[in-house]
Amino acid sequence: MTAPQQETRAAEQADAVDAVPGAAAKAIEGRSLWQIAWSRLKKDKLALAGACVVVFLILVALLAPVIVSLLGHPPDEFHEDQIDPLFGTPIGSWGGINSEFLLGVEPVNGRDVFSRIVYGAQISLLVAFLAAVFAVFLGTVLGIVAGYFGGWIDAALSRVMDVMLAFPQLLFTIALVSVLPNELLGLTGSGVRIAALVVVIGFFGWPYVGRIVRGQTLSLRNREYVEAAQSLGAGRLYILRRELLPNLIAPITVYATLMIPTNILTEAALSFLGAGVKPPTASWGQMLSKAVTTYESDPLFMVIPGLAIFITVLAFNLFGDGVRDALDPKGSR
């Protein structure tokens, strides 16, 4: 091909690009990590279903007083007229379910099961979310410090993590709750128990986050952009906050979504053992504990709170798995 022909072909290509100025720009337009993750997450139907259930449960917990006022009765109100005086069981079939009591009533005292399930969602989600936030914050700070500075700081924090992971959390929580006063720091009754559960569950959960953050920090601290920031005179705090932390958000987000269902199960187990909120405050684990003694006469009273825990934990796990797959850099785009 001669030189004049090459020049003509180049001019034609330039004219074609000028004719569609947005085509070339659109072809090379990049996507951020979160845009890629959202496009992957939209394709995961199970994760979206789990997310919808999670949003629904959060709305139920936030609007519990409104929902109960419209569809139920006060959660601590007794309805002896709904209880068989001879056997102490709900009158009628299926645990006393009727148009007035959508999920029946509790044996012996006749409290509305629907109202207590709705208010129990407040306790479970509140403890789970606050404990996860506390654990993620503490684990992120200590994990990134251990991974970046290394040396004796890393060795000391790593040994602390090992000790925390080996500590008997359940026994410690039961022992702590048994000696808690009824009033503490302006809180009373169940408020003291909720605060204690948040602190204990979060405090024993941070090592799991800390180990993940530490490992990721060890692999990031020698990257080119970190060395470039150091060569330009950036301080350690700047590097931690602006260079390392943004690249740790994805694994932290994934672990936080998977930590919440674990916290829900922990709270339910502690309430089942009597180390949770104080009666008459509604709690799913507490309802299960009471249902053990009435299972033969009213099995539905055990099924309903158990199903609530199962659906909640399953929804969070499905959503957490979907977030993990969406944020996986090795996943398909």
C-alpha positions as CSV (number, residue, x, y, z in Angstrom):
1,M,0.0,0.0,0.0
2,T,1.5,3.4,-1.1
3,A,1.9,6.4,1.2
4,P,-1.0,8.4,-0.3
5,Q,-3.4,5.4,0.2
6,Q,-2.3,5.1,3.8
7,E,-3.0,8.8,4.4
8,T,-6.4,8.4,2.8
9,R,-7.3,5.4,5.0
10,A,-6.1,7.2,8.1
11,A,-8.2,10.3,7.2
12,E,-11.3,8.0,6.7
13,Q,-10.8,6.4,10.1
14,A,-10.5,9.8,11.7
15,D,-13.7,11.0,10.0
16,A,-15.5,7.9,11.2
17,V,-14.5,8.5,14.9
18,D,-15.5,12.1,14.6
19,A,-18.9,11.1,13.2
20,V,-19.6,9.1,16.4
21,P,-17.7,11.0,19.1
22,G,-19.4,9.2,22.0
23,A,-18.7,5.7,20.7
24,A,-14.9,5.6,21.4
25,A,-15.4,7.2,24.8
26,K,-18.1,4.7,25.7
27,A,-16.0,1.8,24.6
28,I,-13.2,2.7,26.9
29,E,-15.3,3.9,29.8
30,G,-14.2,2.1,33.0
31,R,-16.3,0.8,35.9
32,S,-15.5,1.1,39.6
33,L,-15.4,-1.9,42.0
34,W,-18.9,-1.1,43.3
35,Q,-20.4,-0.8,39.8
36,I,-18.9,-4.2,38.9
37,A,-20.1,-5.7,42.2
38,W,-23.6,-4.3,41.7
39,S,-23.8,-5.7,38.2
40,R,-22.9,-9.1,39.5
41,L,-25.2,-8.9,42.5
42,K,-28.2,-8.1,40.3
43,K,-27.7,-11.5,38.6
44,D,-27.8,-13.4,41.9
45,K,-31.5,-14.0,42.5
46,L,-31.0,-15.8,45.8
47,A,-28.9,-12.9,47.1
48,L,-31.5,-10.4,46.0
49,A,-34.2,-12.4,47.7
50,G,-32.2,-12.5,50.9
51,A,-31.7,-8.7,50.6
52,C,-35.4,-8.2,50.2
53,V,-36.1,-10.3,53.3
54,V,-33.4,-8.4,55.3
55,V,-35.0,-5.0,54.3
56,F,-38.4,-6.3,55.3
57,L,-37.2,-7.4,58.7
58,I,-35.5,-4.1,59.3
59,L,-38.7,-2.3,58.5
60,V,-40.7,-4.6,60.8
61,A,-38.2,-3.9,63.6
62,L,-38.3,-0.1,63.0
63,L,-42.1,0.0,62.7
64,A,-42.9,-2.5,65.4
65,P,-45.1,-0.2,67.5
66,V,-47.2,0.8,64.4
67,I,-47.5,-2.8,63.2
68,V,-48.6,-4.1,66.6
69,S,-51.1,-1.3,67.1
70,L,-52.7,-2.2,63.8
71,L,-52.5,-6.0,63.8
72,G,-51.9,-7.1,67.3
73,H,-52.0,-6.4,71.0
74,P,-49.5,-5.0,73.5
75,P,-46.7,-7.6,73.8
76,D,-46.9,-7.8,77.6
77,E,-50.7,-7.8,77.9
78,F,-52.2,-11.0,79.3
79,H,-55.3,-12.6,77.8
80,E,-56.5,-15.2,80.2
81,D,-59.8,-15.5,78.3
82,Q,-57.8,-17.2,75.5
83,I,-56.4,-19.9,77.8
84,D,-58.1,-23.1,78.8
85,P,-58.2,-22.8,82.7
86,L,-57.9,-26.6,83.1
87,F,-54.9,-27.3,80.9
88,G,-53.3,-23.9,80.5
89,T,-53.2,-24.2,76.7
90,P,-54.7,-21.8,74.1
91,I,-58.3,-22.3,73.4
92,G,-59.0,-23.6,69.9
93,S,-56.7,-25.3,67.4
94,W,-53.3,-24.2,66.1
95,G,-52.2,-22.5,69.3
96,G,-55.3,-20.2,69.4
97,I,-54.8,-18.6,66.0
98,N,-57.8,-16.6,64.9
99,S,-58.6,-13.2,63.3
100,E,-57.7,-11.4,66.5
101,F,-54.5,-13.2,67.3
102,L,-52.7,-13.9,64.0
103,L,-50.1,-16.2,65.4
104,G,-52.0,-17.4,68.4
105,V,-51.2,-16.8,72.1
106,E,-48.6,-18.1,74.6
107,P,-49.6,-20.9,76.8
108,V,-50.5,-20.1,80.5
109,N,-50.5,-16.3,80.2
110,G,-52.1,-15.7,76.8
111,R,-49.7,-13.0,75.5
112,D,-50.0,-12.3,71.8
113,V,-47.3,-14.3,69.9
114,F,-47.5,-12.0,66.8
115,S,-46.7,-8.9,68.9
116,R,-43.8,-10.6,70.7
117,I,-42.3,-11.9,67.5
118,V,-42.4,-8.4,66.0
119,Y,-40.8,-6.8,69.1
120,G,-38.4,-9.7,69.3
121,A,-37.0,-8.7,65.9
122,Q,-36.0,-5.3,67.4
123,I,-33.9,-7.0,70.1
124,S,-32.2,-9.5,67.7
125,L,-31.4,-7.0,65.0
126,L,-30.4,-4.3,67.4
127,V,-27.9,-6.5,69.2
128,A,-26.6,-8.1,66.0
129,F,-26.1,-4.8,64.2
130,L,-24.5,-2.9,67.1
131,A,-22.2,-5.8,68.0
132,A,-21.1,-6.2,64.3
133,V,-20.4,-2.5,64.1
134,F,-18.3,-2.6,67.3
135,A,-16.4,-5.7,66.2
136,V,-15.8,-4.4,62.7
137,F,-14.5,-1.0,64.0
138,L,-12.2,-2.5,66.6
139,G,-11.0,-5.3,64.4
140,T,-10.3,-2.9,61.5
141,V,-8.3,-0.5,63.6
142,L,-6.2,-3.1,65.4
143,G,-5.8,-5.3,62.3
144,I,-4.6,-2.6,60.0
145,V,-2.2,-1.3,62.7
146,A,-0.8,-4.8,63.2
147,G,-0.4,-5.5,59.5
148,Y,1.2,-2.1,58.6
149,F,3.6,-1.6,61.5
150,G,4.6,-5.2,61.9
151,G,7.4,-6.0,64.4
152,W,6.6,-6.3,68.1
153,I,3.2,-4.5,67.5
154,D,2.1,-7.2,65.1
155,A,3.4,-9.9,67.4
156,A,1.6,-8.5,70.5
157,L,-1.7,-7.9,68.7
158,S,-1.6,-11.3,67.1
159,R,-1.1,-13.0,70.5
160,V,-4.0,-11.0,71.9
161,M,-6.2,-12.2,69.0
162,D,-5.2,-15.8,69.7
163,V,-6.1,-15.5,73.4
164,M,-9.5,-13.9,72.5
165,L,-10.3,-16.6,70.1
166,A,-9.6,-19.3,72.7
167,F,-11.5,-17.6,75.5
168,P,-14.9,-19.2,76.5
169,Q,-17.2,-16.5,75.4
170,L,-20.5,-18.2,76.4
171,L,-19.4,-19.0,80.0
172,F,-18.0,-15.5,80.4
173,T,-21.2,-13.9,79.2
174,I,-23.4,-15.9,81.5
175,A,-21.1,-15.1,84.5
176,L,-21.0,-11.4,83.6
177,V,-24.8,-11.1,83.2
178,S,-25.4,-12.8,86.5
179,V,-23.5,-10.0,88.4
180,L,-24.8,-7.1,86.4
181,P,-26.7,-4.5,88.4
182,N,-30.3,-3.5,87.5
183,E,-29.1,0.1,86.8
184,L,-25.9,1.0,85.0
185,L,-24.8,4.2,83.2
186,G,-28.3,5.5,83.0
187,L,-29.7,2.2,81.6
188,T,-32.2,0.0,83.5
189,G,-33.5,-3.5,83.2
190,S,-33.2,-4.9,79.8
191,G,-31.3,-1.9,78.6
192,V,-28.4,-3.0,80.8
193,R,-28.6,-6.5,79.4
194,I,-28.7,-5.3,75.7
195,A,-25.7,-3.1,76.3
196,A,-23.8,-6.0,77.9
197,L,-24.6,-8.3,75.0
198,V,-23.5,-5.8,72.4
199,V,-20.2,-5.2,74.2
200,V,-19.5,-8.8,74.9
201,I,-20.5,-10.2,71.5
202,G,-18.6,-7.4,69.7
203,F,-15.5,-7.7,71.9
204,F,-15.2,-11.4,71.3
205,G,-16.0,-10.9,67.6
206,W,-13.3,-8.4,66.6
207,P,-10.4,-10.9,66.4
208,Y,-12.0,-12.6,63.4
209,V,-12.2,-9.3,61.6
210,G,-8.7,-8.3,62.9
211,R,-7.1,-11.4,61.4
212,I,-8.6,-10.8,58.0
213,V,-7.7,-7.1,58.0
214,R,-4.2,-7.9,59.2
215,G,-3.6,-10.4,56.4
216,Q,-4.9,-8.1,53.7
217,T,-2.8,-5.2,55.0
218,L,0.3,-7.4,54.9
219,S,-0.3,-8.0,51.2
220,L,-1.1,-4.3,50.5
221,R,1.6,-2.5,52.4
222,N,4.3,-3.2,49.8
223,R,2.3,-2.3,46.8
224,E,3.6,0.3,44.4
225,Y,1.0,3.0,45.3
226,V,2.0,2.7,49.0
227,E,5.7,3.0,48.2
228,A,4.9,6.0,45.9
229,A,3.0,7.7,48.7
230,Q,5.9,7.1,51.1
231,S,8.4,8.5,48.5
232,L,6.3,11.7,48.3
233,G,6.6,12.2,52.0
234,A,3.2,11.0,53.1
235,G,2.8,10.2,56.8
236,R,1.8,6.9,58.2
237,L,-1.7,8.1,59.2
238,Y,-2.3,9.4,55.7
239,I,-1.2,6.0,54.2
240,L,-3.4,4.1,56.5
241,R,-6.4,6.3,55.9
242,R,-6.1,7.1,52.2
243,E,-4.1,4.3,50.7
244,L,-4.8,1.1,52.7
245,L,-8.3,1.5,54.2
246,P,-10.2,2.1,50.9
247,N,-8.7,-1.1,49.6
248,L,-9.9,-3.0,52.7
249,I,-13.6,-1.9,52.4
250,A,-14.6,-4.9,50.3
251,P,-13.4,-7.7,52.6
252,I,-14.6,-5.8,55.6
253,T,-18.1,-5.4,54.1
254,V,-18.2,-9.1,53.2
255,Y,-17.3,-10.2,56.7
256,A,-19.7,-7.7,58.3
257,T,-22.6,-9.1,56.4
258,L,-21.7,-12.6,57.4
259,M,-21.1,-11.6,61.0
260,I,-24.6,-10.3,61.6
261,P,-26.4,-13.8,61.3
262,T,-23.8,-15.2,63.7
263,N,-24.6,-12.5,66.2
264,I,-28.3,-13.2,65.9
265,L,-27.8,-16.8,66.7
266,T,-25.5,-15.9,69.6
267,E,-28.1,-13.5,71.1
268,A,-30.8,-16.1,70.7
269,A,-28.6,-18.8,72.4
270,L,-27.9,-16.5,75.3
271,S,-31.5,-15.5,75.7
272,F,-32.4,-19.2,75.6
273,L,-30.0,-19.8,78.5
274,G,-31.4,-16.9,80.5
275,A,-28.4,-14.6,79.9
276,G,-30.2,-12.3,77.4
277,V,-32.8,-9.6,78.0
278,K,-34.9,-9.7,81.1
279,P,-38.5,-10.8,81.0
280,P,-41.1,-9.6,80.0
281,T,-39.1,-8.0,77.2
282,A,-39.7,-10.1,74.0
283,S,-36.9,-12.1,72.6
284,W,-36.9,-15.0,70.2
285,G,-34.5,-17.0,72.2
286,Q,-36.5,-16.4,75.4
287,M,-39.6,-17.6,73.6
288,L,-37.9,-20.8,72.6
289,S,-36.8,-21.4,76.1
290,K,-40.3,-21.1,77.4
291,A,-41.6,-23.2,74.6
292,V,-39.5,-26.2,75.7
293,T,-41.7,-26.7,78.8
294,T,-45.0,-26.5,76.7
295,Y,-43.9,-28.3,73.6
296,E,-46.1,-31.3,74.0
297,S,-49.3,-29.3,74.7
298,D,-48.6,-26.5,72.2
299,P,-45.8,-27.4,69.6
300,L,-46.7,-24.3,67.4
301,F,-45.3,-22.0,70.1
302,M,-41.8,-23.4,69.5
303,V,-42.1,-23.5,65.8
304,I,-42.9,-19.8,65.3
305,P,-39.9,-18.2,67.0
306,G,-37.7,-21.0,65.7
307,L,-38.9,-20.2,62.2
308,A,-38.3,-16.5,62.7
309,I,-34.7,-17.2,63.6
310,F,-34.2,-19.6,60.7
311,I,-35.6,-17.2,58.1
312,T,-33.6,-14.2,59.4
313,V,-30.3,-16.1,59.6
314,L,-30.9,-17.7,56.1
315,A,-31.7,-14.3,54.6
316,F,-28.6,-12.7,55.9
317,N,-26.4,-15.7,54.9
318,L,-27.8,-15.6,51.3
319,F,-27.2,-11.9,51.1
320,G,-23.8,-12.2,52.6
321,D,-22.8,-14.9,50.2
322,G,-24.0,-12.8,47.3
323,V,-22.0,-9.8,48.4
324,R,-18.9,-12.0,48.8
325,D,-19.2,-13.4,45.3
326,A,-20.0,-9.9,43.9
327,L,-16.9,-8.4,45.5
328,D,-14.6,-11.3,44.5
329,P,-12.0,-9.8,42.1
330,K,-11.5,-13.2,40.5
331,G,-15.2,-13.5,39.7
332,S,-16.6,-13.3,36.2
333,R,-17.6,-9.9,35.0
